[in-house]
Amino acid sequence: MVKKRKRRSAQVKEQAVMRLFRGEDIELVSRQTGFTMYELKQWRDRYALEGKESLKSHPRDYLGE
């Protein structure tokens, strides 16, 4: 049986990422939030490069295309 992944809001992801930027241990944040360390690393890296918008599942198209 495949377990369906729940979508998380960009705000919840950002809160977890901010904890990492403040120096909290990624394993601790993973255990407390239920996010995998892989997810947290991806979100942290994308946030560092592209900011808050990168955490959205469906980023807005600001070019109007």
CHARMM-style PDB file with segment names, atoms N, HN, CA, C and O in Angstrom:
ATOM      1  N   MET     1       0.842  -1.182   0.000  1.00  0.00      PROA
ATOM      2  CA  MET     1       0.000   0.000   0.000  1.00  0.00      PROA
ATOM      3  C   MET     1       0.889   1.248   0.000  1.00  0.00      PROA
ATOM      4  O   MET     1       1.799   1.368   0.820  1.00  0.00      PROA
ATOM      5  N   VAL     2       0.623   2.154  -0.905  1.00  0.00      PROA
ATOM      6  HN  VAL     2      -0.116   2.057  -1.572  1.00  0.00      PROA
ATOM      7  CA  VAL     2       1.400   3.380  -1.024  1.00  0.00      PROA
ATOM      8  C   VAL     2       0.740   4.462  -0.184  1.00  0.00      PROA
ATOM      9  O   VAL     2      -0.459   4.713  -0.303  1.00  0.00      PROA
ATOM     10  N   LYS     3       1.525   5.091   0.654  1.00  0.00      PROA
ATOM     11  HN  LYS     3       2.499   4.887   0.751  1.00  0.00      PROA
ATOM     12  CA  LYS     3       1.008   6.169   1.503  1.00  0.00      PROA
ATOM     13  C   LYS     3       1.078   7.487   0.728  1.00  0.00      PROA
ATOM     14  O   LYS     3       2.140   7.880   0.246  1.00  0.00      PROA
ATOM     15  N   LYS     4      -0.060   8.158   0.617  1.00  0.00      PROA
ATOM     16  HN  LYS     4      -0.923   7.839   1.009  1.00  0.00      PROA
ATOM     17  CA  LYS     4      -0.116   9.423  -0.106  1.00  0.00      PROA
ATOM     18  C   LYS     4       0.507  10.528   0.732  1.00  0.00      PROA
ATOM     19  O   LYS     4       0.197  10.669   1.915  1.00  0.00      PROA
ATOM     20  N   ARG     5       1.395  11.319   0.110  1.00  0.00      PROA
ATOM     21  HN  ARG     5       1.647  11.205  -0.851  1.00  0.00      PROA
ATOM     22  CA  ARG     5       2.067  12.428   0.789  1.00  0.00      PROA
ATOM     23  C   ARG     5       1.120  13.604   0.937  1.00  0.00      PROA
ATOM     24  O   ARG     5       0.400  13.955   0.002  1.00  0.00      PROA
ATOM     25  N   LYS     6       1.124  14.197   2.092  1.00  0.00      PROA
ATOM     26  HN  LYS     6       1.708  13.911   2.851  1.00  0.00      PROA
ATOM     27  CA  LYS     6       0.307  15.368   2.375  1.00  0.00      PROA
ATOM     28  C   LYS     6       1.047  16.617   1.906  1.00  0.00      PROA
ATOM     29  O   LYS     6       2.249  16.745   2.136  1.00  0.00      PROA
ATOM     30  N   ARG     7       0.347  17.531   1.256  1.00  0.00      PROA
ATOM     31  HN  ARG     7      -0.630  17.427   1.069  1.00  0.00      PROA
ATOM     32  CA  ARG     7       0.957  18.791   0.845  1.00  0.00      PROA
ATOM     33  C   ARG     7       1.122  19.680   2.054  1.00  0.00      PROA
ATOM     34  O   ARG     7       0.259  19.728   2.930  1.00  0.00      PROA
ATOM     35  N   ARG     8       2.231  20.379   2.095  1.00  0.00      PROA
ATOM     36  HN  ARG     8       2.932  20.340   1.383  1.00  0.00      PROA
ATOM     37  CA  ARG     8       2.492  21.305   3.194  1.00  0.00      PROA
ATOM     38  C   ARG     8       2.520  22.719   2.653  1.00  0.00      PROA
ATOM     39  O   ARG     8       2.948  22.954   1.523  1.00  0.00      PROA
ATOM     40  N   SER     9       2.067  23.653   3.459  1.00  0.00      PROA
ATOM     41  HN  SER     9       1.720  23.462   4.377  1.00  0.00      PROA
ATOM     42  CA  SER     9       2.053  25.047   3.024  1.00  0.00      PROA
ATOM     43  C   SER     9       3.470  25.599   3.007  1.00  0.00      PROA
ATOM     44  O   SER     9       4.354  25.121   3.717  1.00  0.00      PROA
ATOM     45  N   ALA    10       3.659  26.610   2.185  1.00  0.00      PROA
ATOM     46  HN  ALA    10       2.941  26.999   1.608  1.00  0.00      PROA
ATOM     47  CA  ALA    10       4.966  27.268   2.104  1.00  0.00      PROA
ATOM     48  C   ALA    10       5.344  27.857   3.457  1.00  0.00      PROA
ATOM     49  O   ALA    10       6.524  27.899   3.804  1.00  0.00      PROA
ATOM     50  N   GLN    11       4.362  28.311   4.218  1.00  0.00      PROA
ATOM     51  HN  GLN    11       3.404  28.278   3.935  1.00  0.00      PROA
ATOM     52  CA  GLN    11       4.632  28.909   5.526  1.00  0.00      PROA
ATOM     53  C   GLN    11       5.194  27.860   6.493  1.00  0.00      PROA
ATOM     54  O   GLN    11       6.135  28.147   7.233  1.00  0.00      PROA
ATOM     55  N   VAL    12       4.635  26.666   6.494  1.00  0.00      PROA
ATOM     56  HN  VAL    12       3.871  26.432   5.894  1.00  0.00      PROA
ATOM     57  CA  VAL    12       5.113  25.598   7.375  1.00  0.00      PROA
ATOM     58  C   VAL    12       6.529  25.189   6.975  1.00  0.00      PROA
ATOM     59  O   VAL    12       7.383  24.961   7.833  1.00  0.00      PROA
ATOM     60  N   LYS    13       6.772  25.097   5.664  1.00  0.00      PROA
ATOM     61  HN  LYS    13       6.079  25.282   4.968  1.00  0.00      PROA
ATOM     62  CA  LYS    13       8.109  24.757   5.181  1.00  0.00      PROA
ATOM     63  C   LYS    13       9.110  25.838   5.588  1.00  0.00      PROA
ATOM     64  O   LYS    13      10.221  25.533   6.022  1.00  0.00      PROA
ATOM     65  N   GLU    14       8.709  27.097   5.443  1.00  0.00      PROA
ATOM     66  HN  GLU    14       7.807  27.344   5.090  1.00  0.00      PROA
ATOM     67  CA  GLU    14       9.597  28.203   5.772  1.00  0.00      PROA
ATOM     68  C   GLU    14       9.952  28.195   7.264  1.00  0.00      PROA
ATOM     69  O   GLU    14      11.096  28.475   7.621  1.00  0.00      PROA
ATOM     70  N   GLN    15       9.006  27.884   8.122  1.00  0.00      PROA
ATOM     71  HN  GLN    15       8.076  27.656   7.831  1.00  0.00      PROA
ATOM     72  CA  GLN    15       9.283  27.820   9.556  1.00  0.00      PROA
ATOM     73  C   GLN    15      10.340  26.762   9.853  1.00  0.00      PROA
ATOM     74  O   GLN    15      11.233  26.985  10.670  1.00  0.00      PROA
ATOM     75  N   ALA    16      10.241  25.617   9.194  1.00  0.00      PROA
ATOM     76  HN  ALA    16       9.515  25.436   8.530  1.00  0.00      PROA
ATOM     77  CA  ALA    16      11.227  24.553   9.393  1.00  0.00      PROA
ATOM     78  C   ALA    16      12.598  24.985   8.873  1.00  0.00      PROA
ATOM     79  O   ALA    16      13.617  24.739   9.519  1.00  0.00      PROA
ATOM     80  N   VAL    17      12.621  25.627   7.709  1.00  0.00      PROA
ATOM     81  HN  VAL    17      11.794  25.827   7.184  1.00  0.00      PROA
ATOM     82  CA  VAL    17      13.878  26.092   7.122  1.00  0.00      PROA
ATOM     83  C   VAL    17      14.535  27.153   8.014  1.00  0.00      PROA
ATOM     84  O   VAL    17      15.753  27.147   8.195  1.00  0.00      PROA
ATOM     85  N   MET    18      13.736  28.052   8.563  1.00  0.00      PROA
ATOM     86  HN  MET    18      12.747  28.057   8.416  1.00  0.00      PROA
ATOM     87  CA  MET    18      14.283  29.085   9.447  1.00  0.00      PROA
ATOM     88  C   MET    18      14.933  28.467  10.684  1.00  0.00      PROA
ATOM     89  O   MET    18      15.934  28.983  11.183  1.00  0.00      PROA
ATOM     90  N   ARG    19      14.379  27.384  11.171  1.00  0.00      PROA
ATOM     91  HN  ARG    19      13.567  26.964  10.766  1.00  0.00      PROA
ATOM     92  CA  ARG    19      14.987  26.694  12.318  1.00  0.00      PROA
ATOM     93  C   ARG    19      16.385  26.196  11.945  1.00  0.00      PROA
ATOM     94  O   ARG    19      17.309  26.257  12.756  1.00  0.00      PROA
ATOM     95  N   LEU    20      16.533  25.704  10.715  1.00  0.00      PROA
ATOM     96  HN  LEU    20      15.783  25.654  10.056  1.00  0.00      PROA
ATOM     97  CA  LEU    20      17.843  25.231  10.264  1.00  0.00      PROA
ATOM     98  C   LEU    20      18.824  26.399  10.142  1.00  0.00      PROA
ATOM     99  O   LEU    20      19.985  26.283  10.535  1.00  0.00      PROA
ATOM    100  N   PHE    21      18.356  27.518   9.599  1.00  0.00      PROA
ATOM    101  HN  PHE    21      17.413  27.613   9.280  1.00  0.00      PROA
ATOM    102  CA  PHE    21      19.222  28.692   9.460  1.00  0.00      PROA
ATOM    103  C   PHE    21      19.652  29.258  10.819  1.00  0.00      PROA
ATOM    104  O   PHE    21      20.709  29.878  10.933  1.00  0.00      PROA
ATOM    105  N   ARG    22      18.824  29.041  11.843  1.00  0.00      PROA
ATOM    106  HN  ARG    22      17.965  28.538  11.751  1.00  0.00      PROA
ATOM    107  CA  ARG    22      19.195  29.497  13.186  1.00  0.00      PROA
ATOM    108  C   ARG    22      20.168  28.529  13.865  1.00  0.00      PROA
ATOM    109  O   ARG    22      20.633  28.784  14.976  1.00  0.00      PROA
ATOM    110  N   GLY    23      20.470  27.422  13.190  1.00  0.00      PROA
ATOM    111  HN  GLY    23      20.092  27.215  12.288  1.00  0.00      PROA
ATOM    112  CA  GLY    23      21.477  26.504  13.711  1.00  0.00      PROA
ATOM    113  C   GLY    23      20.947  25.262  14.410  1.00  0.00      PROA
ATOM    114  O   GLY    23      21.715  24.502  14.998  1.00  0.00      PROA
ATOM    115  N   GLU    24      19.635  25.055  14.347  1.00  0.00      PROA
ATOM    116  HN  GLU    24      19.011  25.673  13.869  1.00  0.00      PROA
ATOM    117  CA  GLU    24      19.091  23.844  14.966  1.00  0.00      PROA
ATOM    118  C   GLU    24      19.526  22.618  14.159  1.00  0.00      PROA
ATOM    119  O   GLU    24      19.711  22.693  12.945  1.00  0.00      PROA
ATOM    120  N   ASP    25      19.683  21.509  14.845  1.00  0.00      PROA
ATOM    121  HN  ASP    25      19.532  21.448  15.832  1.00  0.00      PROA
ATOM    122  CA  ASP    25      20.113  20.264  14.227  1.00  0.00      PROA
ATOM    123  C   ASP    25      19.036  19.745  13.271  1.00  0.00      PROA
ATOM    124  O   ASP    25      17.859  19.683  13.626  1.00  0.00      PROA
ATOM    125  N   ILE    26      19.445  19.377  12.070  1.00  0.00      PROA
ATOM    126  HN  ILE    26      20.401  19.427  11.782  1.00  0.00      PROA
ATOM    127  CA  ILE    26      18.489  18.938  11.052  1.00  0.00      PROA
ATOM    128  C   ILE    26      17.766  17.659  11.481  1.00  0.00      PROA
ATOM    129  O   ILE    26      16.589  17.479  11.167  1.00  0.00      PROA
ATOM    130  N   GLU    27      18.457  16.779  12.191  1.00  0.00      PROA
ATOM    131  HN  GLU    27      19.412  16.925  12.445  1.00  0.00      PROA
ATOM    132  CA  GLU    27      17.818  15.546  12.651  1.00  0.00      PROA
ATOM    133  C   GLU    27      16.716  15.842  13.673  1.00  0.00      PROA
ATOM    134  O   GLU    27      15.658  15.214  13.651  1.00  0.00      PROA
ATOM    135  N   LEU    28      16.971  16.791  14.557  1.00  0.00      PROA
ATOM    136  HN  LEU    28      17.831  17.301  14.574  1.00  0.00      PROA
ATOM    137  CA  LEU    28      15.982  17.192  15.552  1.00  0.00      PROA
ATOM    138  C   LEU    28      14.767  17.829  14.878  1.00  0.00      PROA
ATOM    139  O   LEU    28      13.628  17.492  15.203  1.00  0.00      PROA
ATOM    140  N   VAL    29      15.005  18.741  13.947  1.00  0.00      PROA
ATOM    141  HN  VAL    29      15.930  19.015  13.683  1.00  0.00      PROA
ATOM    142  CA  VAL    29      13.905  19.399  13.227  1.00  0.00      PROA
ATOM    143  C   VAL    29      13.098  18.348  12.462  1.00  0.00      PROA
ATOM    144  O   VAL    29      11.870  18.423  12.419  1.00  0.00      PROA
ATOM    145  N   SER    30      13.766  17.388  11.868  1.00  0.00      PROA
ATOM    146  HN  SER    30      14.763  17.327  11.902  1.00  0.00      PROA
ATOM    147  CA  SER    30      13.096  16.320  11.136  1.00  0.00      PROA
ATOM    148  C   SER    30      12.180  15.514  12.054  1.00  0.00      PROA
ATOM    149  O   SER    30      11.025  15.257  11.714  1.00  0.00      PROA
ATOM    150  N   ARG    31      12.685  15.127  13.191  1.00  0.00      PROA
ATOM    151  HN  ARG    31      13.623  15.337  13.467  1.00  0.00      PROA
ATOM    152  CA  ARG    31      11.880  14.345  14.137  1.00  0.00      PROA
ATOM    153  C   ARG    31      10.681  15.137  14.640  1.00  0.00      PROA
ATOM    154  O   ARG    31       9.578  14.599  14.742  1.00  0.00      PROA
ATOM    155  N   GLN    32      10.889  16.398  14.951  1.00  0.00      PROA
ATOM    156  HN  GLN    32      11.785  16.834  14.868  1.00  0.00      PROA
ATOM    157  CA  GLN    32       9.825  17.205  15.539  1.00  0.00      PROA
ATOM    158  C   GLN    32       8.754  17.621  14.532  1.00  0.00      PROA
ATOM    159  O   GLN    32       7.594  17.802  14.901  1.00  0.00      PROA
ATOM    160  N   THR    33       9.134  17.771  13.274  1.00  0.00      PROA
ATOM    161  HN  THR    33      10.077  17.624  12.974  1.00  0.00      PROA
ATOM    162  CA  THR    33       8.179  18.236  12.261  1.00  0.00      PROA
ATOM    163  C   THR    33       7.574  17.100  11.439  1.00  0.00      PROA
ATOM    164  O   THR    33       6.502  17.259  10.854  1.00  0.00      PROA
ATOM    165  N   GLY    34       8.250  15.964  11.393  1.00  0.00      PROA
ATOM    166  HN  GLY    34       9.121  15.835  11.868  1.00  0.00      PROA
ATOM    167  CA  GLY    34       7.788  14.863  10.568  1.00  0.00      PROA
ATOM    168  C   GLY    34       8.269  14.951   9.127  1.00  0.00      PROA
ATOM    169  O   GLY    34       7.936  14.087   8.315  1.00  0.00      PROA
ATOM    170  N   PHE    35       9.046  15.976   8.794  1.00  0.00      PROA
ATOM    171  HN  PHE    35       9.316  16.677   9.454  1.00  0.00      PROA
ATOM    172  CA  PHE    35       9.634  16.099   7.467  1.00  0.00      PROA
ATOM    173  C   PHE    35      10.886  15.240   7.419  1.00  0.00      PROA
ATOM    174  O   PHE    35      11.567  15.075   8.431  1.00  0.00      PROA
ATOM    175  N   THR    36      11.193  14.695   6.254  1.00  0.00      PROA
ATOM    176  HN  THR    36      10.640  14.829   5.432  1.00  0.00      PROA
ATOM    177  CA  THR    36      12.429  13.931   6.131  1.00  0.00      PROA
ATOM    178  C   THR    36      13.610  14.892   6.070  1.00  0.00      PROA
ATOM    179  O   THR    36      13.456  16.060   5.710  1.00  0.00      PROA
ATOM    180  N   MET    37      14.771  14.398   6.420  1.00  0.00      PROA
ATOM    181  HN  MET    37      14.896  13.450   6.712  1.00  0.00      PROA
ATOM    182  CA  MET    37      15.968  15.241   6.330  1.00  0.00      PROA
ATOM    183  C   MET    37      16.225  15.615   4.872  1.00  0.00      PROA
ATOM    184  O   MET    37      16.712  16.711   4.593  1.00  0.00      PROA
ATOM    185  N   TYR    38      15.907  14.725   3.950  1.00  0.00      PROA
ATOM    186  HN  TYR    38      15.512  13.835   4.176  1.00  0.00      PROA
ATOM    187  CA  TYR    38      16.064  15.008   2.525  1.00  0.00      PROA
ATOM    188  C   TYR    38      15.195  16.204   2.118  1.00  0.00      PROA
ATOM    189  O   TYR    38      15.661  17.113   1.431  1.00  0.00      PROA
ATOM    190  N   GLU    39      13.921  16.192   2.553  1.00  0.00      PROA
ATOM    191  HN  GLU    39      13.543  15.453   3.111  1.00  0.00      PROA
ATOM    192  CA  GLU    39      13.030  17.320   2.244  1.00  0.00      PROA
ATOM    193  C   GLU    39      13.586  18.611   2.823  1.00  0.00      PROA
ATOM    194  O   GLU    39      13.639  19.628   2.132  1.00  0.00      PROA
ATOM    195  N   LEU    40      13.996  18.581   4.075  1.00  0.00      PROA
ATOM    196  HN  LEU    40      13.952  17.755   4.637  1.00  0.00      PROA
ATOM    197  CA  LEU    40      14.514  19.782   4.739  1.00  0.00      PROA
ATOM    198  C   LEU    40      15.740  20.329   4.027  1.00  0.00      PROA
ATOM    199  O   LEU    40      15.870  21.541   3.857  1.00  0.00      PROA
ATOM    200  N   LYS    41      16.640  19.444   3.609  1.00  0.00      PROA
ATOM    201  HN  LYS    41      16.534  18.459   3.748  1.00  0.00      PROA
ATOM    202  CA  LYS    41      17.842  19.889   2.889  1.00  0.00      PROA
ATOM    203  C   LYS    41      17.479  20.538   1.560  1.00  0.00      PROA
ATOM    204  O   LYS    41      18.031  21.574   1.189  1.00  0.00      PROA
ATOM    205  N   GLN    42      16.537  19.909   0.843  1.00  0.00      PROA
ATOM    206  HN  GLN    42      16.088  19.067   1.144  1.00  0.00      PROA
ATOM    207  CA  GLN    42      16.108  20.486  -0.440  1.00  0.00      PROA
ATOM    208  C   GLN    42      15.495  21.858  -0.239  1.00  0.00      PROA
ATOM    209  O   GLN    42      15.845  22.805  -0.944  1.00  0.00      PROA
ATOM    210  N   TRP    43      14.585  21.975   0.714  1.00  0.00      PROA
ATOM    211  HN  TRP    43      14.301  21.206   1.286  1.00  0.00      PROA
ATOM    212  CA  TRP    43      13.915  23.256   0.975  1.00  0.00      PROA
ATOM    213  C   TRP    43      14.916  24.316   1.408  1.00  0.00      PROA
ATOM    214  O   TRP    43      14.850  25.458   0.954  1.00  0.00      PROA
ATOM    215  N   ARG    44      15.845  23.942   2.288  1.00  0.00      PROA
ATOM    216  HN  ARG    44      15.898  23.014   2.658  1.00  0.00      PROA
ATOM    217  CA  ARG    44      16.860  24.884   2.768  1.00  0.00      PROA
ATOM    218  C   ARG    44      17.698  25.412   1.607  1.00  0.00      PROA
ATOM    219  O   ARG    44      17.926  26.616   1.493  1.00  0.00      PROA
ATOM    220  N   ASP    45      18.154  24.496   0.745  1.00  0.00      PROA
ATOM    221  HN  ASP    45      17.969  23.518   0.838  1.00  0.00      PROA
ATOM    222  CA  ASP    45      18.999  24.893  -0.381  1.00  0.00      PROA
ATOM    223  C   ASP    45      18.244  25.754  -1.383  1.00  0.00      PROA
ATOM    224  O   ASP    45      18.778  26.747  -1.876  1.00  0.00      PROA
ATOM    225  N   ARG    46      17.002  25.379  -1.688  1.00  0.00      PROA
ATOM    226  HN  ARG    46      16.567  24.572  -1.288  1.00  0.00      PROA
ATOM    227  CA  ARG    46      16.199  26.187  -2.617  1.00  0.00      PROA
ATOM    228  C   ARG    46      15.896  27.556  -2.037  1.00  0.00      PROA
ATOM    229  O   ARG    46      15.932  28.561  -2.748  1.00  0.00      PROA
ATOM    230  N   TYR    47      15.594  27.597  -0.729  1.00  0.00      PROA
ATOM    231  HN  TYR    47      15.564  26.781  -0.151  1.00  0.00      PROA
ATOM    232  CA  TYR    47      15.294  28.871  -0.073  1.00  0.00      PROA
ATOM    233  C   TYR    47      16.516  29.786  -0.120  1.00  0.00      PROA
ATOM    234  O   TYR    47      16.388  30.985  -0.366  1.00  0.00      PROA
ATOM    235  N   ALA    48      17.688  29.226   0.115  1.00  0.00      PROA
ATOM    236  HN  ALA    48      17.792  28.252   0.315  1.00  0.00      PROA
ATOM    237  CA  ALA    48      18.924  30.018   0.099  1.00  0.00      PROA
ATOM    238  C   ALA    48      19.183  30.619  -1.285  1.00  0.00      PROA
ATOM    239  O   ALA    48      19.705  31.729  -1.386  1.00  0.00      PROA
ATOM    240  N   LEU    49      18.828  29.908  -2.333  1.00  0.00      PROA
ATOM    241  HN  LEU    49      18.404  29.007  -2.251  1.00  0.00      PROA
ATOM    242  CA  LEU    49      19.075  30.376  -3.697  1.00  0.00      PROA
ATOM    243  C   LEU    49      17.959  31.257  -4.253  1.00  0.00      PROA
ATOM    244  O   LEU    49      18.219  32.237  -4.951  1.00  0.00      PROA
ATOM    245  N   GLU    50      16.701  30.894  -3.935  1.00  0.00      PROA
ATOM    246  HN  GLU    50      16.490  30.098  -3.368  1.00  0.00      PROA
ATOM    247  CA  GLU    50      15.576  31.527  -4.615  1.00  0.00      PROA
ATOM    248  C   GLU    50      14.569  32.215  -3.701  1.00  0.00      PROA
ATOM    249  O   GLU    50      13.661  32.892  -4.183  1.00  0.00      PROA
ATOM    250  N   GLY    51      14.717  32.054  -2.395  1.00  0.00      PROA
ATOM    251  HN  GLY    51      15.455  31.504  -2.003  1.00  0.00      PROA
ATOM    252  CA  GLY    51      13.816  32.716  -1.465  1.00  0.00      PROA
ATOM    253  C   GLY    51      12.525  31.972  -1.207  1.00  0.00      PROA
ATOM    254  O   GLY    51      12.367  30.814  -1.594  1.00  0.00      PROA
ATOM    255  N   LYS    52      11.607  32.650  -0.549  1.00  0.00      PROA
ATOM    256  HN  LYS    52      11.736  33.591  -0.234  1.00  0.00      PROA
ATOM    257  CA  LYS    52      10.344  32.085  -0.080  1.00  0.00      PROA
ATOM    258  C   LYS    52       9.508  31.468  -1.204  1.00  0.00      PROA
ATOM    259  O   LYS    52       8.883  30.424  -1.012  1.00  0.00      PROA
ATOM    260  N   GLU    53       9.496  32.094  -2.346  1.00  0.00      PROA
ATOM    261  HN  GLU    53      10.004  32.942  -2.502  1.00  0.00      PROA
ATOM    262  CA  GLU    53       8.667  31.624  -3.471  1.00  0.00      PROA
ATOM    263  C   GLU    53       9.019  30.194  -3.877  1.00  0.00      PROA
ATOM    264  O   GLU    53       8.162  29.468  -4.381  1.00  0.00      PROA
ATOM    265  N   SER    54      10.257  29.786  -3.664  1.00  0.00      PROA
ATOM    266  HN  SER    54      10.953  30.376  -3.254  1.00  0.00      PROA
ATOM    267  CA  SER    54      10.689  28.449  -4.074  1.00  0.00      PROA
ATOM    268  C   SER    54      10.045  27.344  -3.248  1.00  0.00      PROA
ATOM    269  O   SER    54      10.079  26.183  -3.658  1.00  0.00      PROA
ATOM    270  N   LEU    55       9.463  27.665  -2.102  1.00  0.00      PROA
ATOM    271  HN  LEU    55       9.437  28.608  -1.769  1.00  0.00      PROA
ATOM    272  CA  LEU    55       8.859  26.660  -1.240  1.00  0.00      PROA
ATOM    273  C   LEU    55       7.421  26.343  -1.622  1.00  0.00      PROA
ATOM    274  O   LEU    55       6.838  25.392  -1.101  1.00  0.00      PROA
ATOM    275  N   LYS    56       6.852  27.115  -2.511  1.00  0.00      PROA
ATOM    276  HN  LYS    56       7.326  27.888  -2.935  1.00  0.00      PROA
ATOM    277  CA  LYS    56       5.476  26.881  -2.930  1.00  0.00      PROA
ATOM    278  C   LYS    56       5.428  25.724  -3.916  1.00  0.00      PROA
ATOM    279  O   LYS    56       6.309  25.578  -4.763  1.00  0.00      PROA
ATOM    280  N   SER    57       4.391  24.905  -3.796  1.00  0.00      PROA
ATOM    281  HN  SER    57       3.675  25.024  -3.108  1.00  0.00      PROA
ATOM    282  CA  SER    57       4.224  23.770  -4.699  1.00  0.00      PROA
ATOM    283  C   SER    57       3.956  24.235  -6.125  1.00  0.00      PROA
ATOM    284  O   SER    57       4.390  23.609  -7.092  1.00  0.00      PROA
ATOM    285  N   HSD    58       3.235  25.342  -6.233  1.00  0.00      PROA
ATOM    286  HN  HSD    58       2.883  25.851  -5.448  1.00  0.00      PROA
ATOM    287  CA  HSD    58       2.894  25.899  -7.536  1.00  0.00      PROA
ATOM    288  C   HSD    58       3.230  27.384  -7.520  1.00  0.00      PROA
ATOM    289  O   HSD    58       2.346  28.219  -7.329  1.00  0.00      PROA
ATOM    290  N   PRO    59       4.505  27.719  -7.721  1.00  0.00      PROA
ATOM    291  CA  PRO    59       4.892  29.147  -7.689  1.00  0.00      PROA
ATOM    292  C   PRO    59       4.126  29.964  -8.719  1.00  0.00      PROA
ATOM    293  O   PRO    59       3.800  29.489  -9.807  1.00  0.00      PROA
ATOM    294  N   ARG    60       3.855  31.186  -8.347  1.00  0.00      PROA
ATOM    295  HN  ARG    60       4.121  31.572  -7.463  1.00  0.00      PROA
ATOM    296  CA  ARG    60       3.146  32.079  -9.254  1.00  0.00      PROA
ATOM    297  C   ARG    60       4.056  32.450 -10.430  1.00  0.00      PROA
ATOM    298  O   ARG    60       5.277  32.533 -10.295  1.00  0.00      PROA
ATOM    299  N   ASP    61       3.439  32.664 -11.556  1.00  0.00      PROA
ATOM    300  HN  ASP    61       2.448  32.597 -11.666  1.00  0.00      PROA
ATOM    301  CA  ASP    61       4.163  33.089 -12.747  1.00  0.00      PROA
ATOM    302  C   ASP    61       4.099  34.604 -12.790  1.00  0.00      PROA
ATOM    303  O   ASP    61       3.070  35.168 -13.165  1.00  0.00      PROA
ATOM    304  N   TYR    62       5.168  35.263 -12.418  1.00  0.00      PROA
ATOM    305  HN  TYR    62       6.003  34.805 -12.114  1.00  0.00      PROA
ATOM    306  CA  TYR    62       5.167  36.722 -12.348  1.00  0.00      PROA
ATOM    307  C   TYR    62       5.339  37.387 -13.715  1.00  0.00      PROA
ATOM    308  O   TYR    62       5.201  38.604 -13.838  1.00  0.00      PROA
ATOM    309  N   LEU    63       5.637  36.597 -14.727  1.00  0.00      PROA
ATOM    310  HN  LEU    63       5.750  35.608 -14.627  1.00  0.00      PROA
ATOM    311  CA  LEU    63       5.812  37.181 -16.054  1.00  0.00      PROA
ATOM    312  C   LEU    63       4.505  37.254 -16.820  1.00  0.00      PROA
ATOM    313  O   LEU    63       4.452  37.822 -17.910  1.00  0.00      PROA
ATOM    314  N   GLY    64       3.451  36.683 -16.255  1.00  0.00      PROA
ATOM    315  HN  GLY    64       3.494  36.222 -15.369  1.00  0.00      PROA
ATOM    316  CA  GLY    64       2.147  36.757 -16.895  1.00  0.00      PROA
ATOM    317  C   GLY    64       2.020  35.849 -18.095  1.00  0.00      PROA
ATOM    318  O   GLY    64       1.148  36.063 -18.937  1.00  0.00      PROA
ATOM    319  N   GLU    65       2.863  34.846 -18.195  1.00  0.00      PROA
ATOM    320  HN  GLU    65       3.571  34.672 -17.511  1.00  0.00      PROA
ATOM    321  CA  GLU    65       2.803  33.941 -19.344  1.00  0.00      PROA
ATOM    322  C   GLU    65       1.838  32.820 -19.086  1.00  0.00      PROA
ATOM    323  OT1 GLU    65       1.653  31.955 -19.942  1.00  0.00      PROA
TER     324      GLU     65
END
